[in-house]
Amino acid sequence: MQKIFTVGLKQVGIRDIEEVGGKNASLGEMLQHLTPLGIRIPDGFVITVAAYREFIASNALETNVRQIIDSIDYDNLESLRRGGLQVRTLIRNGNIPEALSEEVVAAYRALSGNYNQEFTDVAVRSSATAEDLPDASFAGQQETYLNVRGPVALMDAVRNCFASLFTDRAISYRRSFGYDDFSIGLSICVQKMVRSDLGASGVSFSLDTESGFREAVIINGSYGLGEMIVQGSVSPDEFIVFKPTLQAGFNAIIEKKLGVKDKMMVYGDKPDERVRIIPTEKSFQHRFCINDQMVHLLAEWVVKIETYYSSLKDRWTPMDVEWAVDGLSGDLFIVQARPETIHSRRDHHTFTEYVIAGSPKEILVRGIAVGDRVASGKVNILFSMDKRVIDGHEFTAGDVLVTDMTDPDWEPIMKKASAIVTNKGGRTCHAAIVARELGIPAIVGCGNATEILEQGLTVTASCAEGETGFVYEGEVDFQKVEYDLRELPATSIPLMLNVASPSMSFRFSHLPCNGVGLAREEFIINNYIQVHPLALLNHRRLDDAALTSEIEKRITGYQNERDFFVKKLTYGIAKIAAAFYPKKVIVRFSDFKTNEYYNLLGGSYFEPVEENPMIGWRGASRYYSEAYKQAFGLECEAIRAVREELGLANVAVMIPFCRTADELLKVMETMDRFGLARGREGLELYLMAEVPSNIILADEFAKHIDGFSIGSNDLTQLTLGLDRDSALVAELYDERNEAVKIMISNLIASAKRNNVKVGICGQGPSDFPDFAQFLVAQGIDSISVTPDSLLKTIRAVSSIGQQNVKL
């Protein structure tokens, strides 16, 4: 029977993994079934596993390779490196059988002819037969060669692909999972290159890679060939697209982050140079690598790919997709797609929380957090695999690996690390991908970790505090708490969350709740914008060159100062709203006090000095003031954009610290002026009930709103006449005081009488079960608590004997 060494990519599919490997089977499957849906995939041909086995047999390599591999001491990295190099050298020196060579060159000529070229430029991609196994992910273990042109270069790349089945990382990986080295075969994809060296490329996931949130498409991109992102050599642009509003036809981009794209990989300009790295033009560094239209198109394709593979496997199958934009035609292409292997195997019925205990020591460096774990160990700084030999120190299990960036050759060392810290890279770089698979924290893109951290210093790497990861000095105590969400009892009333950080919202989306009862704008402004809104709008009128310079630096990538503030606030709110969609998310307008606004960049020019900011110019009184009205308009624009442009109509708004009904009407009039009217497109308006006048005049306030939310902290303070920030009267502060409870009881009764909703957002119900019992007995409609208190509150409320309501 004649052996088949090549076959067209369109002729293979998912059932052919044993003959063509996982990557090729997936590409062929998409060419057959997804190109009719409009998805572009470059054509090519497959060099089969039979060709690889013919090459091994004709050179009688198996016996020698087995002997070398069996002699490796897998606890000694140097032994692994020597053995791996010996095996690869044997393979690279092998002769390709004439029949195999002729068939491959003929297929290459035919492919080139389709593009009216004698020899076209191709990507030569390895495709192993074990790339999508249920207990191990072999994806990325082998090599890819870009911009290969001509038969000689092609056959050289083929030989190198065969050898890459025996990289150090692949040998070590197979040994750790108990796979025989010759039970796995290698196929090769020869695929037409997309001229992304003149355009852009990147990776995309059909879920959030940190939390496993299903409804997001994460897109990373940079200029040039995509290898720079995988290597971590650049920090890519990042886009997050929300699937439900994408499919409903809205602008579904709920976050955009400009990366640091100072380098790019392009075609080489010498005969022996396939690719080279060049600086990115300055004007391009401060632009997003693809426009919003391309982001939406790519997200639509990723969703179609996920939908197809999920139907194929009869289960949810999130996808890891590589894409490229041809700079000559402007067309988008999918060049690879494979199932994601981390979150698709995770049990989402359990919730694990890592909590830093006490007050950590000094923060030494910070970067992008990968995962949500915490780990300690001694710093071990490596710039290359050879540095261990030069400095005479070995990498010890449990060390914290600190380096510029990693590549696949580092994987045997990474498996020994307790944590990984890199200068370069983004969420989809090699270090991030491997760290997720290994289940260890990684902090990437730190910039100067190798300079700041000292060899041998004990540190703690924390990824448990949001999207920013911190490296603390010393060993920091932390707690690991696990919950089985299926074991939680039902409750008699809806429980909601208080969510401050957009970066944590996807992770909290898995919790059993009825939405968000309080999302604070001031957290987003303070952490994501950091500039006083009036300073943004008026800095050019001030005689402060340093302030203007700093603001202009911050607004890079945005149209102007106004666009910067509105977009940043829009994305922060949208991320929280998307995480809990379609459940209600109540966003409170900014409630900074004057001293807090003062501390924002440029705030000193616009904020008065008050003796008692706690009861001064805050909340509602700012919004209609001529001194602040234009800044409040930016907040209204952001809410309107979230609801009407992004399609997240589950967002409601709340007015804080509103003293009189007349003041409420003035705020509503100002909102209307900026296009944000109660009832428009179903917008609900809530009032923070935290001033005694809100309760005394509840019947009047209720005429103009959809509900109250009790702010128990300020209500307790103002009812008892004490400063909650003062330690001198701290022992008197108690929201269970009878006077406060009478206030709350009266408000609930007024709300019921006026047929408006009433809830509470605060720690009291979770800290004091008797207080929760009091609220439920009074007929409160909902309780909103911080995520760390939710499970405790569920148990407290569930013990109260009313009709249970499933969350």
Phi, psi and omega in degrees: 000127183289134179280143178258117183262337179222151177207147179297143181300326180290345183268000182245161180208189189296339179279356186255023185302319183295334181265331187231001179082162185295317183296313180292321178299320180292316179298316179296319178300317180290321178300322181285320193247341184252336175297328174296342178269006177099359181278126181271131178225126181299141180282166178180194176220165185248134167264117194283168175299328178301325178294317178298314182293326176297319179297314180297315183292317184293336178259005178049052187267338191300313183299313181295320180296316180299318180299317180294314183295321180292338181273354183286135171268106188285352173271356182241111184296328180292322177296318178298318181295317180295314181296315179300317180296320179298316181295312181297324178295319177302314184291317181295335178271000180286158178263133177279125181304143185301317181298321178294313181300315182296320182291321180293315181296321178297317178295324179293318178298319180295318178297316180298322180298330178296339180249018178056038178231151175291310177223109181274164177278135184227159168260134180248109190245130175287146180216103183276159181280355183242036185276350183219055179270152185292336184250000180200142178253114179265003182299136177081003181285332184253179191263158171232141179238124186258155177053053176268131182221132177095150184301319182296311180297323180297312182293328176294318178294323178299314180298320179292326176296316176303316181294330184289351172294345182239038169295161180304315183295322182290318178299313181296319182296313180298320180296320182293334180258001175077027179267137175288136185297333182256007172277346181254132179252165180237130171246167182226137173258126173253107192236139179304131178291139168268133185283058178285350173297337176257002182228240182211163179202170180173199181231156179215145177237146181270022173204167175283123188290342181269318186255340186083009179302125191281336192268013181243146168250123180258127182237125172246137182208157176207172178283151175084193181293147191286352183300332182295326180288314181299320179290338185083016182286339176229156171265111190283164166295147179231136178232140174239126181243134182266118188300311184301318180280335173299313182288342177269000174090013178271168166290104192260012179281111184258359173196141174223130177232127179281127181272183176253095187252066186274350179226157176211151179260129182229176175298146174288156180249015176239154183304325183260014184239105182288314180222160175212163181250129182231159175291144175279137178305140184305318183295334180273335183298330185259018174242154172287142188288336174225152181275173184299324179298318179291324177301314180296318180298314180299316179298320178299319179294318180299319178296318178297320179295315179298315181300317181295312183292328177294321178290326180295320184263357179059035174197159179301125183230090177294151189238148174251115191238134172256136186228162179208143175250121180287120182290341179278315183262340185079008184274147176268140178226149169261124184253343175203154172205134179212155179297140172287142191242004182260293186287335179293340179259357185277147177273108183275006173276349177252150179232120180248131182236132174253123186236123175292128182263139177070201181255111180297163177282199185298139172280121182271312176216163177219156180196203181275125181281133175243118185085193183224024186259174179227140178207150178240159178173179179271137179296129174231104185270123178231134175257340176203168178296336182279346184297332178300322182285318183298313183272352176072022177237143183262151175279124185257142178305132181097352176291156172267113181285122178239123184205174179290306174197162180249163170223176186303335180293344182275353190302321177301325177286319183299329180293340179267348187280148173276335178200162181232134178229125182233153175289320188246173172109163177232193186293343181245016177285172184301314182300320181293316182298313182292320180300318178299317182294323181280344181074034178240153179288144174226139176238110187248162178067033182286337178091307187221030183300321181291340178271322186278316184282143184256140179305129177085353180288134176282128181223166174237126176260120183242123173246019187264008189239028178113201185283346176262130176263146183237138170254113180264150173287137176081179179267117184259133178289143175211161179244143174246117183241128181243138179233143170260107187294340180287342183267359182286142180283165174282162180236161184278341178222160178294138174250135181237172183249148164264117184240122180264315190260120174302326184293339179263353190295321179299322180293323180284346183298338181283346184287148181281096181216174182252027179116200184242121179273342179204115170241120187269121176296327186296332176295317180295316180297316184290326186259333185251333182254307171066009180237138176297131184300325179289330175292323176298316185283336190233009189298331181289344178274349182266151179269068183215089183297324181294319178297314180299318180297317181293318179295317180297328177292319183290329185270010176306131180094354178246159184296317181195185183297318180297315180299321179301308183296311184296316182294315181299314180292320177302312182295321179297313179294317184298323181294320177293315181297320180293322183301328185246006180303139002267015179293155185293140175232113182266115182259123178271130174303161187304138180229043172293145167274168184299322180293330178284318175298324181303324184281349174289156180303124180082000184293333183297337180282342191235354184250131175286162174264119182249147177291323181224081182300337183300328180238030182253226187278086182217166175058225188303324184297339179280324195296322182263357180292139177299333181285341185230353189307318182296325177292319177298328177301327178295321178296319179296320178300319181295315179298316180299318179296317180300315186281315191261328179269319181269349175081013181267071184283003175282357179278127170247165180239156182223138179260124179266158170045059180255116193274326184225161177294327177296322178295320177302316180296323179294321178294317180297322178295320178293318176302314181300321179300328181260021172081022183229083183256142175303132179093340179293124183052031176081016183295126175264146181238126180245157177241130175287116181268095186220354176250136181309328179297333177298326180277316182298321182253027185303322181298324180286315178299321186298339180294339190242003185227171178260347180178166175250151169230117185286122173264091191293334181296304181290325180298318177297316181301312186278335176287318182269353177067044179226156178271112184292348176270357184266123178291339184292332181240017186300327184291344179273346185282116180203111182290354176267005175303143186302324180296319179293319180295324177294319177302311182296316180299318179295320180295316180298319179296319179295318180298316179296320181296329182259006176059041172241160184280156175214130178226182177221140175235113182175173184279339187312309183298329180274328180282329186231100181304327179293329177291320176298320180296319177300314182298316181295319180297329179282347177094026178298146185278329181201158175234132181240127184228169176289153184304324182289347179256354188300310186293323176295321180291323177304315181292322180294314184287328184296338182280353183273129190278077168232175180300128183286144176239119180291136179284000000 
